Structures are given as structure tokens and as C-alpha cells.
Amino acid sequence: MTQTSTQTSTQTPTETPTETSFGPLLRQCRQAAGLSLRQLAARVGYDHSYLSQVERGQRPGSADLARLCDEELGTDGRLSATFERRPARTAQLRPEADPLETAWRGLAATLGADCPMPADHHSVPPVSLLPDLLRQLQGAAQAEAAELSILIAETLTRLGERSSARRWWWAARAAADSAGSGPLPALARAREATIGLAERRPLTELLQLADESVALDRAAPGRAGCAPLTARALVLAELGLTHEAHQALQELIGVGDELLRATPQASPFELHWAEGRVCTLLGYGVAGCVLLERARELCPDSWIGERARLDLSLAECLVVAGEVAAGLATALRVLVELPDEWHDTLVYDAADRVLRVVQTEPGAAELRRLLARPMSRSGRSVGVGSSWR
């Protein structure tokens, strides 16, 4: 009997937190506590399907989940310790300041070789994308420098680096204006105005950018697609100028397909997203939901961040349309299931907009908790207005 026990112990040693990764250890501890996935999920406030994916290693989990499970399962910090010992992912490291500053100082002298745009940059998490953009900026011609500067400014905004983003927006406008006639000057201002809404920049400042964008686009030999009209319609709706926003929406809908044909590189889903967002802001809930559903159908599956923002915009629109429970459930699902590397300021701005219209509804407290929890990649709060500084 003793010999059999010893042999069994040798063949299947008891796993320690060091030897077991977070997901399998979570399953062991849950089963040892006699809880089902649904029971544990209800106690820690996470979706049971998400917990199942974490246990199977399909999702990494989070420090917040580990802490809550430690509390519920009485595991004395074992899960948190194991989660913290997971292999570090280089994608979660913030680039050093020097490459950013070097690229900034060298921007004025960018001449010479053509610089290809990043392949499908929407599919790359913002922390991973920024170093690649900075590398490609070296030696870029003026037009490519303008396009890369727009992407760098957008990426910095998503990472919460608002002060640095402002400098790069200035660089994008300057490079675009120096590149000669074409759509870039209008595009740079339109993109800055649109993303500025998520930064909560002064709306009068953003309206000026949007108006400049529309004027430049109409005077340019090449069109900037839907971006200028999109920016203006969104800012007018945010300002509460209902009549002007309605007119801008009608113009956008009227010429949208034509502009898409004129600019093949444009994404149709972005047009329908903008139309749906304006409808939501104007209180046209049903129409907004239809347009946002259409945008979701057109958005590639690999564009994880964009799809998360679309789903959160749809959640807000569902609430406006009277489907409060469905909208709140959608927002909670997005925040729980979205991988950590895609948790950025644009996603959390979209989630915060849902929270603002469901403040007193059951479940709002859970959404508020998810918005306030620390983000594992940097330890900072991911709520609106957060930054590394």
C-alpha cells in the first residue's frame, strides 16, 4: 500500500503554483472549492464563458480576476502570485521616450525614400504599433510622413499620452500642408477632430478643425473621403446643435457612397459607424442600431479594437432605443472579454458613454467597477481621463 502510494506520487506529483499556469490553477482551485464555472462567475462578476476561456488558456485573464478569485476561493494569494509570474509579453512594454523624441526631432528633415504604410495597422495593439510607426517614419517622404504622423498621434491618444499626441497632431497638419495639394490637409484635421471627441477636447476647438477640414476638402483636387463630413456631423451632434447635425447627417448619407467610390482605401464600416453614432446622439435609436449593426458586419474580425468600439457604440444606441438591459449586457461583455492589450482610451470613452446613460439602472455599478479597475499591462487606471503621468 505504501509502495503503491509512493509510485503514484512519483508519477503524478502535486502541482504548485510555480509549475501550473494561471488558467489550469484557477480550474483546480475552483473544483477544489466545489464551485461550477457559473457559480464562480456570479461571485466575481465575470461572464462564465470568459472564465472558461481563461481556464483553457484561450485568454490570459487579468490581475483583477486573480485577486477576486483568491478572495472567493480562499487561496491566500496563490492565484494572484501565479498570474504575476506569467511570461512577460513584449507587446505590453511601453516604448522608451528616446525613440519618440528622436522621431519628433527628425520629422522636419524627412526626405527621400518611400515608406510603406503598416500592413493592416488596425490589427496591431497600440503599444505594439507605435515602435513600428516610428521606425517607418525615418526617411519617409513628406506625404508618407504626414500619414504616419496621423497614425502616431492616434496611437498616442489611445495610449493616454495626450500631451505627446498634441505635438504629433501638429506635426501631421504641418507635414500634410507641406506635401502639396491633395486630400491630406483635410484628412489630418478630420481625424484629429474625430478622435478629439474621445479625448473630451473643447468642442468649439474641434468644430473649428472639422470646418477647416470640410473647406479644405472641397477646395482640394483629391477628396479625403467621408472623414471631413463625418467629423463635422459628429461634433455638431455632440454640441447639441440638432438642426445643423441633422443636416450634416443627411449630407453624409447622401454623398457617402459616392465618396467611398472616390476613395477606395476608405472603410465602409467607418461611414456607417459615424452615421450610427450621429443618430444615437440625436436620439434616433432604431435607425442608429440598424446602421451600427451594418458597420459591425463590415468590420473585419481581426480589427479587435474597432469591433470593441463598435459594440460599445451599439450598446449605447440600444439603451437610447429603450433596450436598456441588452445595451448594458453588451457593454459588460465587451469589457470582460476584450484582451488587455486592446484596453485603451478610445474603448473606455465608448464604455463611459454607455455608463452615462445607464447611471441609475441595475448593473450600472458593475460597469462602473470595470471602468475603474487597473489595467494589468501598466498598472494605471483605465477610466476616462487617465494617463501615465
BELHUVEN-V795580 format. One record per backbone hydrogen bond with DSSP energy under -0.5 kcal/mol. CO is the residue of the C=O (numbers start at 1). NH is the residue of the N-H. E is the energy in kcal/mol with one decimal. If there is no record, write none. Layout:
{{CO & NH & E} {CO & NH & E}}
This chain:
{{1 & 5 & -2.1} {2 & 6 & -2.2} {3 & 7 & -2.4} {4 & 8 & -2.5} {5 & 9 & -2.2} {6 & 10 & -2.1} {7 & 11 & -2.2} {8 & 12 & -2.3} {16 & 19 & -0.6} {16 & 20 & -1.6} {21 & 25 & -2.1} {22 & 26 & -2.5} {23 & 27 & -2.0} {24 & 28 & -2.4} {25 & 29 & -2.6} {26 & 30 & -2.4} {27 & 31 & -2.7} {28 & 32 & -2.3} {29 & 33 & -1.4} {30 & 35 & -2.1} {31 & 34 & -1.1} {36 & 40 & -2.4} {37 & 41 & -2.8} {38 & 42 & -2.2} {39 & 43 & -1.6} {40 & 44 & -2.2} {41 & 45 & -1.4} {41 & 46 & -1.5} {47 & 51 & -2.0} {48 & 52 & -2.1} {49 & 53 & -1.8} {50 & 54 & -2.3} {51 & 55 & -2.6} {52 & 56 & -1.7} {53 & 58 & -2.5} {53 & 59 & -1.1} {54 & 57 & -1.4} {62 & 66 & -2.3} {63 & 67 & -2.3} {64 & 68 & -2.3} {65 & 69 & -2.5} {66 & 70 & -2.3} {67 & 71 & -1.9} {68 & 72 & -2.3} {69 & 73 & -2.9} {70 & 74 & -1.2} {70 & 75 & -1.3} {75 & 78 & -2.0} {77 & 81 & -2.5} {78 & 82 & -2.3} {79 & 83 & -2.6} {80 & 84 & -2.3} {81 & 85 & -1.1} {83 & 86 & -1.4} {88 & 90 & -0.6} {89 & 92 & -2.2} {90 & 93 & -1.8} {96 & 100 & -0.8} {97 & 101 & -2.5} {98 & 102 & -3.2} {99 & 103 & -2.5} {100 & 104 & -2.1} {101 & 105 & -2.6} {102 & 106 & -1.9} {103 & 107 & -0.7} {104 & 107 & -0.9} {106 & 109 & -1.0} {107 & 110 & -1.8} {109 & 111 & -0.9} {111 & 113 & -0.5} {118 & 121 & -0.8} {120 & 123 & -2.2} {121 & 124 & -1.5} {125 & 128 & -0.7} {125 & 129 & -2.0} {126 & 130 & -1.8} {127 & 131 & -0.5} {128 & 132 & -0.7} {129 & 133 & -2.1} {130 & 134 & -2.2} {131 & 135 & -2.1} {132 & 136 & -2.2} {133 & 137 & -1.3} {134 & 138 & -0.7} {135 & 138 & -0.9} {137 & 140 & -2.0} {141 & 145 & -2.9} {142 & 146 & -2.1} {143 & 147 & -2.0} {144 & 148 & -2.8} {145 & 149 & -2.3} {146 & 150 & -1.9} {147 & 151 & -1.9} {148 & 152 & -2.6} {149 & 153 & -2.6} {150 & 154 & -2.5} {151 & 155 & -2.5} {152 & 156 & -2.7} {153 & 157 & -2.0} {154 & 158 & -2.3} {155 & 159 & -1.7} {156 & 161 & -2.5} {157 & 160 & -1.5} {158 & 345 & -2.3} {160 & 162 & -1.6} {161 & 165 & -2.2} {162 & 166 & -2.1} {163 & 167 & -1.2} {164 & 168 & -1.8} {165 & 169 & -2.4} {166 & 170 & -2.0} {167 & 171 & -2.3} {168 & 172 & -2.5} {169 & 173 & -2.4} {170 & 174 & -2.7} {171 & 175 & -3.0} {172 & 176 & -2.4} {173 & 177 & -2.7} {174 & 178 & -1.6} {175 & 179 & -0.7} {176 & 179 & -0.7} {177 & 180 & -0.6} {183 & 187 & -2.4} {184 & 188 & -2.9} {185 & 189 & -1.5} {186 & 190 & -2.2} {187 & 191 & -2.7} {188 & 192 & -1.9} {189 & 193 & -2.3} {190 & 194 & -2.3} {191 & 195 & -2.5} {192 & 196 & -1.7} {193 & 197 & -0.7} {194 & 197 & -0.9} {194 & 198 & -0.5} {195 & 198 & -0.7} {195 & 199 & -1.1} {196 & 200 & -0.6} {196 & 201 & -2.2} {197 & 200 & -0.7} {202 & 206 & -1.9} {203 & 207 & -2.6} {204 & 208 & -1.7} {205 & 209 & -1.7} {206 & 210 & -2.6} {207 & 211 & -2.8} {208 & 212 & -2.4} {209 & 213 & -2.3} {210 & 214 & -2.4} {211 & 215 & -2.4} {212 & 216 & -2.8} {213 & 217 & -2.4} {214 & 218 & -2.1} {215 & 219 & -1.2} {216 & 220 & -1.3} {224 & 227 & -0.9} {226 & 230 & -2.7} {227 & 231 & -2.7} {228 & 232 & -2.1} {229 & 233 & -2.4} {230 & 234 & -2.4} {231 & 235 & -2.3} {232 & 236 & -2.5} {233 & 237 & -2.0} {234 & 238 & -2.3} {235 & 239 & -2.1} {236 & 240 & -0.5} {236 & 241 & -2.0} {237 & 240 & -1.0} {240 & 242 & -1.7} {241 & 245 & -2.9} {242 & 246 & -2.6} {243 & 247 & -2.1} {244 & 248 & -2.5} {245 & 249 & -2.5} {246 & 250 & -2.4} {247 & 251 & -2.3} {248 & 252 & -2.4} {249 & 253 & -2.7} {250 & 254 & -2.3} {251 & 255 & -2.1} {252 & 256 & -1.3} {255 & 259 & -2.6} {256 & 260 & -2.2} {257 & 261 & -1.9} {258 & 262 & -1.7} {259 & 263 & -1.4} {263 & 266 & -2.2} {266 & 268 & -0.6} {267 & 270 & -1.1} {267 & 271 & -1.0} {268 & 272 & -1.9} {269 & 273 & -2.5} {270 & 274 & -2.2} {271 & 275 & -2.4} {272 & 276 & -2.6} {273 & 277 & -2.7} {274 & 278 & -2.5} {275 & 279 & -2.3} {276 & 280 & -2.2} {277 & 281 & -2.5} {278 & 282 & -2.0} {279 & 283 & -0.5} {279 & 284 & -3.0} {280 & 283 & -1.2} {283 & 285 & -1.5} {284 & 288 & -2.4} {285 & 289 & -2.3} {286 & 290 & -1.9} {287 & 291 & -2.1} {288 & 292 & -2.6} {289 & 293 & -2.4} {290 & 294 & -1.9} {291 & 295 & -2.3} {292 & 296 & -2.2} {293 & 297 & -1.8} {294 & 298 & -1.4} {295 & 299 & -1.2} {300 & 303 & -1.4} {302 & 304 & -1.8} {303 & 307 & -2.5} {304 & 308 & -2.1} {305 & 309 & -2.1} {306 & 310 & -2.4} {307 & 311 & -2.6} {308 & 312 & -2.1} {309 & 313 & -2.4} {310 & 314 & -2.5} {311 & 315 & -2.2} {312 & 316 & -2.1} {313 & 317 & -2.2} {314 & 318 & -2.7} {315 & 319 & -1.8} {316 & 320 & -2.2} {317 & 321 & -2.2} {318 & 323 & -2.8} {319 & 322 & -1.6} {322 & 324 & -1.4} {323 & 327 & -2.3} {324 & 328 & -2.7} {325 & 329 & -2.3} {326 & 330 & -2.1} {327 & 331 & -2.1} {328 & 332 & -2.3} {329 & 333 & -2.4} {330 & 334 & -2.2} {331 & 335 & -2.0} {332 & 336 & -2.0} {333 & 337 & -2.6} {334 & 338 & -2.0} {339 & 342 & -2.1} {340 & 343 & -2.1} {342 & 344 & -1.1} {344 & 348 & -2.3} {345 & 349 & -2.0} {346 & 350 & -2.0} {347 & 351 & -2.1} {348 & 352 & -2.3} {349 & 353 & -1.8} {350 & 354 & -1.1} {351 & 355 & -2.2} {352 & 356 & -2.1} {353 & 357 & -0.7} {354 & 357 & -1.2} {354 & 358 & -0.6} {355 & 358 & -1.2} {358 & 361 & -1.9} {361 & 364 & -2.1} {363 & 367 & -1.6} {364 & 368 & -2.5} {365 & 369 & -2.1} {366 & 370 & -2.2} {367 & 371 & -1.9} {368 & 372 & -1.4} {369 & 373 & -1.0} {373 & 382 & -1.0} {374 & 376 & -0.5} {375 & 378 & -1.2} {375 & 379 & -3.0} {380 & 375 & -2.5} {383 & 386 & -1.7}}
